[in-house]
C-alpha cells in the first residue's frame, strides 16, 4: 500500500498542477503498476482546484478505466475537496462512455 500525504506536497491549498502530475507519475502510477492500493490523504488540505485533481487522477482514469477508483482511497477529505474530486471523476467518466 502506498500512502501519499497531499498536504506535505501541495500545502493547505492544493493547486499546483505540476505537483499533482509529479505525484501521479512518480508515486501513484508506480504503485498501481505493482498492484498496490493507494491512499491519497488530504488531512490538513483546506481546498483544492479542479485542475489539481484533474492532473492527479484524470490520466489514471483514462489509462486504467473507472475500476482504478477501487484501488485509490481519498482519505480525510473535507466537503470542499470531496466536491471537487466528484466533479472531476464524473467528468472523466462521462468522457469514457
N, C-alpha and C positions, 0 to 999 in steps of 0.2 A: 504494500500500500504506500502511495506517495501522498504526503500532506504538504500543501502549499499555503503558507501564510500570506495572504494577499496584502495585508497592511505592511508587512516587512518589505515588500517590493514596490508597492504603489502608494502607500500612505493612507491617510484617512479619507481622502477623496481620490478614488481610483479613476484616473482619466488618461494616462499616458498610453497611447496605442502601441508604441514601441515596447514598453514594458510588458504589456499583455501579449504581444507577439513573441517576445523572448521567452516568457513563461510557457506559452503554447509549444514553441519549437524545442526548447531545452529541457523542459520538465514534464509537461503533460503528455506530449506525443511519445517520448521515450518510455514513460510509464505504461501508457496504453499498449504500445508495441510489445512490452513484456507481460501483457495481460494483467497488469496491476489495476487496482481501483485507485481513483484519485479523489482526494478531499481538497476542495478549494475553500479554505477557511477565511471567512470575511469578518472575523472578530475585530472590532475596532475600526472598521470601514464604515464611515457615516453615509457615503453616497458614491455613486459611480456613474460614468457616462455610458450611453448606449454604444458608443464607438469602442470603449474599453472592453465591454463584454463581447461585442461583435468580434473584435480582434482576438479575444481569448478563446472563444468557443465556436465561432461560425465555421471555420475551416475543419474542425473536428466533426461537425455535423455533416458537412459535405463529404469528407473522407470516409467516415465510419457509419454514417446514417444515424437516425434518431436513437437507435439502440445504444449508442455510446453514452447516452444520458443515464443508462442503468449502471454505468461504471464510474460516473462522476457524481460526487456529493457536494452540494453547495451548502456549506455549514455556517451557522451563525449570521445569517443574512437578516438585516432589518427589512421593514416593509418597502422602503425605497429601493434597496438593492434587489429584493425579490421581484419587484415590479419590472425593473429594467431587464433582469435575466429572462423573465417570462416574455417580455416584448421581443427580445432577440430570438429566443427559442421558437416562439410562434411564427415569427417572420421567416426564419430559416426552414421550418417545417412546411410552410406554405410554398416555399420555393422548390422543395423536393417532391411535391406531389405530382 
